[in-house]
C-alpha cells in the first residue's frame, strides 16, 4: 500500500471551513483509508491506500457531504512530496517564509506575470507547484495569483513534517 498526503483547501484557515481533525480522520477511515493521521488544524492528512484516484474522490465526496460545499483536496505520494522539498528553489530562506502552492495540474506559464500585489515575494513555477518566498512573512503578503483559487499553500516546515510522518509509517 502506498502512503499519500492529502492537503485540504480552505480548512480551518481565517475562520473558514471548520473541521475538527478527529472528524477528518474518522471520514478518511469511513471511506476505507488506512493508517490515517493528521497534522495541525489546517487540513493535512497522511494515509495509506492502493487507489489514489478513488481515495481522493471518496474523500472529496465525504468532505462535501460534511461541509455542504466542495472542499478541494490535493494529493501527493510521500515520494512526490519529498521531491517537492528537494526542488525548493529557496533552500537558504527561512522555511516558515517559503510557501508552496500545491495544484492538481501544471501551473499556467503566465502565472508569475499574472501576479497581483507582489512586493518583495519571489515566485518560481514547479511541476505541479508554485514556490513562493515571502521575505516579509506569509501573513503580511498581498500577493495574489489567479491559480491560488485552484490549490492550497503550505510552508516548508509543514511539508517537512508531513514527509517525516509519511515515511516513518
C-alpha positions in Angstrom: 0.0 0.0 0.0 1.3 3.5 -0.9 1.4 6.3 1.6 -0.2 9.5 0.5 -0.5 13.1 1.8 -3.8 15.0 1.3 -3.9 18.7 1.6 -7.3 20.2 2.1 -8.1 23.6 0.7 -9.6 26.4 2.9 -10.0 24.3 6.1 -9.6 26.0 9.5 -7.9 29.0 7.9 -9.1 32.5 8.5 -12.3 31.3 10.2 -13.5 29.3 7.2 -14.3 25.6 6.8 -14.3 24.5 10.4 -13.4 20.8 10.6 -12.0 19.0 13.6 -9.1 16.8 12.7 -10.7 13.9 14.6 -13.7 14.3 12.2 -11.3 14.3 9.3 -9.6 11.1 10.5 -13.0 9.5 11.0 -14.1 10.4 7.5 -11.0 9.1 6.0 -11.3 5.8 7.8 -15.0 5.5 6.8 -14.1 5.8 3.1 -11.6 2.9 3.5 -8.3 4.7 4.0 -5.8 3.1 6.5 -3.0 4.3 8.8 -4.8 7.7 8.9 -3.0 10.5 10.7 -3.5 14.3 10.7 -1.1 17.2 11.3 -2.1 20.5 12.8 -5.5 22.1 12.3 -5.2 23.1 8.7 -6.3 20.0 6.8 -3.2 17.8 6.5 -3.9 14.1 6.2 -1.4 11.2 5.8 -2.9 7.8 4.9 -2.3 4.6 3.1 -4.2 3.4 0.0 -3.7 1.3 -3.1 -6.1 3.6 -5.1 -5.1 7.2 -5.0 -7.7 8.3 -7.5 -10.5 6.5 -5.7 -9.2 7.8 -2.3 -9.3 11.4 -3.5 -12.8 11.1 -5.0 -14.2 9.4 -1.8 -12.5 11.9 0.5 -13.9 14.9 -1.6 -17.4 13.4 -1.6 -17.3 12.8 2.2 -16.0 16.3 2.8 -18.7 17.9 0.5 -21.4 16.0 2.4 -19.9 17.3 5.7 -19.4 20.9 4.7 -22.3 21.3 2.3 -19.9 22.6 -0.4 -16.9 21.3 -2.3 -13.6 21.1 -0.4 -10.6 20.8 -2.6 -8.1 18.0 -1.9 -4.6 18.0 -3.4 -2.9 14.6 -3.2 0.8 13.6 -3.4 2.6 10.4 -2.6 5.2 10.5 0.1 7.9 10.4 -2.6 6.4 13.2 -4.6 6.2 15.3 -1.5 9.9 14.6 -0.8 10.7 15.6 -4.4 8.8 18.9 -3.8 11.0 19.7 -0.8 14.2 18.7 -2.7 13.2 21.0 -5.6 12.7 24.1 -3.3 14.5 27.0 -5.1 14.8 28.9 -1.9 16.8 26.4 0.3 18.6 29.1 2.3 15.5 31.0 3.2 13.7 30.6 6.5 11.4 27.6 6.0 8.4 29.4 7.5 8.7 32.1 4.9 8.7 29.7 1.9 5.2 28.7 0.8 4.4 26.1 -1.8 1.2 26.3 -3.6 0.1 22.7 -4.5 -2.0 22.2 -7.6 -3.5 19.2 -9.4 -2.0 20.3 -12.7 0.9 22.2 -14.1 0.7 25.9 -13.3 0.0 28.1 -16.3 3.2 29.6 -17.8 1.8 33.1 -17.3 1.2 32.6 -13.5 4.1 34.9 -12.5 3.2 37.6 -15.0 -0.5 37.5 -13.7 0.6 38.1 -10.1 -1.2 41.0 -8.3 0.0 42.7 -5.2 3.6 41.5 -5.5 6.0 43.3 -3.3 9.2 41.5 -2.2 8.0 38.0 -2.9 9.9 35.7 -5.2 7.9 33.2 -7.3 9.2 30.1 -9.1 7.0 27.6 -11.0 7.4 23.9 -10.4 5.9 20.8 -11.9 2.5 20.9 -10.1 3.5 23.6 -7.6 4.3 27.2 -7.3 7.2 28.1 -4.9 6.9 31.4 -3.2 9.4 33.1 -0.9 7.7 35.6 1.4 10.7 37.6 2.9 8.3 39.8 4.9 6.2 36.8 6.1 3.2 34.9 4.7 0.8 36.7 6.9 1.7 40.1 5.6 1.6 39.4 1.9 -0.9 41.0 -0.5 0.3 38.6 -3.3 -2.5 37.0 -5.3 -2.0 34.6 -8.2 -5.1 33.6 -10.2 -4.1 30.0 -9.8 -4.3 30.3 -6.0 -8.0 29.5 -6.1 -7.2 26.1 -7.5 -4.8 24.9 -4.9 -3.5 25.2 -1.3 -0.4 26.6 0.3 1.8 25.0 2.9 5.1 26.3 4.3 8.3 24.2 4.1 8.2 23.4 7.8 4.7 21.8 7.4 5.8 19.9 4.3 8.9 18.6 6.1 6.8 17.3 9.0 4.3 15.6 6.6 7.1 13.9 4.7 8.5 12.7 8.0 5.1 11.4 9.1 4.6 9.7 5.8 8.0 8.0 5.7 8.0 6.8 9.3 4.8 4.8 8.9 
